[in-house]
């Protein structure tokens, strides 16, 4: 089976910047928001957008899903459960790299 987590991770790192906000908590919110909504879009789940932040994440998620459908169409063949599993793994990988292993100490300063 193809390693879609690695492929999607590489694709996101090459094409998007939303995971690199200046603070760790902003990065986490963006990763959770964009990947969460992208997962809902890919699996045809009902989406509820109640805040301006959710609408912003949605805009990025729509772009991500459109690009994935175009550039990695075989990913959709996994079905809803497979997609959810890969997207959960992807979210964990993004969190690990851009938050947990971030060497920029300023990103984790609580006073900002």
C-alpha positions as CSV (number, residue, x, y, z in Angstrom):
1,X,0.0,0.0,0.0
2,X,1.2,3.4,-0.9
3,X,2.3,5.7,2.0
4,X,-0.2,8.5,1.6
5,X,0.8,10.1,4.9
6,X,4.3,10.8,3.6
7,X,3.0,11.8,0.2
8,X,0.5,14.3,1.5
9,X,3.0,15.6,4.1
10,X,5.5,16.3,1.3
11,X,2.8,17.8,-0.9
12,X,1.6,20.2,1.9
13,X,5.2,21.2,2.7
14,X,5.9,22.0,-0.9
15,X,2.6,23.9,-1.7
16,X,1.2,25.6,1.4
17,X,2.3,27.9,4.2
18,X,-0.7,27.7,6.6
19,X,1.1,25.3,8.9
20,X,3.9,27.8,9.6
21,X,2.3,30.6,11.5
22,X,4.6,32.4,13.9
23,X,3.4,30.8,17.1
24,X,3.0,27.2,18.1
25,X,-0.6,27.6,19.2
26,X,-1.5,29.3,15.9
27,X,0.2,26.4,14.0
28,X,-1.7,23.9,16.0
29,X,-5.0,25.6,15.4
30,X,-4.3,25.8,11.7
31,X,-3.2,22.2,11.4
32,X,-6.3,21.0,13.3
33,X,-8.6,23.3,11.5
34,X,-7.4,22.8,7.9
35,X,-6.8,19.0,8.2
36,X,-10.0,18.5,10.1
37,X,-12.1,20.3,7.5
38,X,-10.3,18.8,4.6
39,X,-11.0,15.4,6.1
40,X,-14.7,16.3,6.4
41,X,-14.7,17.5,2.8
42,X,-12.9,14.4,1.5
43,X,-15.3,12.0,3.3
44,X,-18.5,14.1,2.5
45,X,-19.2,14.7,6.2
46,X,-21.5,17.6,7.2
47,X,-19.6,20.8,7.8
48,X,-20.6,23.6,10.2
49,X,-18.8,26.9,10.1
50,X,-19.6,29.0,13.1
51,X,-16.6,31.3,13.6
52,X,-14.5,33.5,11.3
53,X,-11.5,31.2,12.1
54,X,-13.4,28.1,10.9
55,X,-14.3,30.0,7.7
56,X,-10.6,30.7,7.2
57,X,-9.6,27.1,7.8
58,X,-12.4,26.1,5.4
59,X,-10.9,28.2,2.6
60,X,-7.5,26.6,3.0
61,X,-9.1,23.1,3.2
62,X,-11.1,23.6,0.0
63,X,-7.9,24.5,-1.8
64,X,-6.1,21.5,-0.3
65,X,-8.9,19.1,-1.3
66,X,-9.1,20.5,-4.8
67,X,-5.4,20.1,-5.3
68,X,-5.3,16.6,-3.8
69,X,-8.2,15.4,-6.0
70,X,-6.3,16.7,-9.0
71,X,-2.7,15.6,-8.1
72,X,-3.2,12.5,-5.9
73,X,-6.6,11.1,-7.2
74,X,-5.8,7.5,-6.1
75,X,-5.9,8.7,-2.5
76,X,-9.7,8.9,-2.7
77,X,-9.9,5.2,-3.5
78,X,-9.2,4.5,0.2
79,X,-12.8,5.2,1.2
80,X,-13.9,7.3,4.1
81,X,-12.3,5.2,6.9
82,X,-9.0,5.0,5.1
83,X,-9.0,8.7,4.3
84,X,-9.7,9.5,8.0
85,X,-6.9,7.2,9.2
86,X,-4.4,8.8,6.8
87,X,-5.5,12.4,7.6
88,X,-5.2,11.7,11.4
89,X,-1.7,10.4,10.8
90,X,-0.9,13.4,8.6
91,X,-2.1,15.8,11.3
92,X,0.1,14.0,13.8
93,X,3.1,14.2,11.4
94,X,2.6,17.9,10.8
95,X,2.2,18.6,14.5
96,X,5.4,16.7,15.3
97,X,7.5,18.5,12.7
98,X,6.3,22.1,12.8
99,X,5.5,22.3,16.5
100,X,7.2,19.6,18.6
101,X,10.5,19.6,16.7
102,X,10.5,23.3,15.9
103,X,13.9,24.8,16.8
104,X,12.5,28.4,16.9
105,X,12.2,29.0,20.6
106,X,10.3,32.2,20.0
107,X,7.4,30.1,18.6
108,X,6.8,28.7,22.0
109,X,7.0,31.8,24.1
110,X,3.7,32.0,26.1
111,X,3.8,35.8,26.5
112,X,3.1,36.4,22.8
